[in-house]
Amino acid sequence: MNQNSMLYWYKKIENLNIPMPKSLFCDLNSIAEVTGAANSLGYPCFLRTDLCSGKHDWKNSCFVQEPSNLQQHMDKVLESNIRWKMLDIEPQAFVVREFLKLDTLFTAFEGDMPINRERRYFVQDGRVICSHPYWPSSAFNNHPARMAHGVDWESKLSILNERDSTENELETYAIEVGKALGGYWSIDFAKDQTGKWWLLDMALGANSYHYPH
């Protein structure tokens, strides 16, 4: 199994004492199963495959507000897996996840994706190598597909990217995850509106964007 798949890494860390959104795995070809999982968790919910979510097309893909358009969102999420298919890696499951109200200051990209306070850690065999904010300013430019919305988005991004004392626990979380998995990984955390940090996603470190420094 591809180790970037949630079917690989989530099962190895789900019982750690680390906040993670509830996640229900569904047959890739079963609309009924996905519908049942979404009804169980409630709307809105977050939809992805075990490999990716197509989050840049947010309002049309991973962010599902109501059951009436679930099928269209499933189709869009599957389309977002094309970069994996180009590497001959196929998604194996849909994952319906609890929707978190994150610390959002602006939106970006064609899908009006919320840009939140997030941080990425890199670990090697349970040792923290480094960490940095998730969103570099270079992620947003004047191309319509990548544009950040709002004239003051740069100042808001600076606020989101500032370190604060609530991040201290993330290093402990990252070490626990690294020990559970072994090897070189990136771990993505996001802060919700109450100040609580959640582990959202992971990937092999070699396949993850790293700040130039």
Buried (B, 14 or more C-beta within 10 A) or exposed (E): EBBBBBBBBBEBBEEBEBBBBBBBBBEBEEEEBBBBBBEEBEEBBBBBBBBBBBBBBBBBBBBBEEEEEBEEBBEBBBEBBEEBEEEEBEBBBBBBBBBBEBBBBBBBBBBBBBBBBBBBBBBEEBEBBEBBBBBEEEBBEEEEEBBBEBEEBEEBBEEBBEEEEEBEBBEEBBBBBBBBBEEBBBBBBBBBEEEBBBBBBBBBBEEBEEEEE
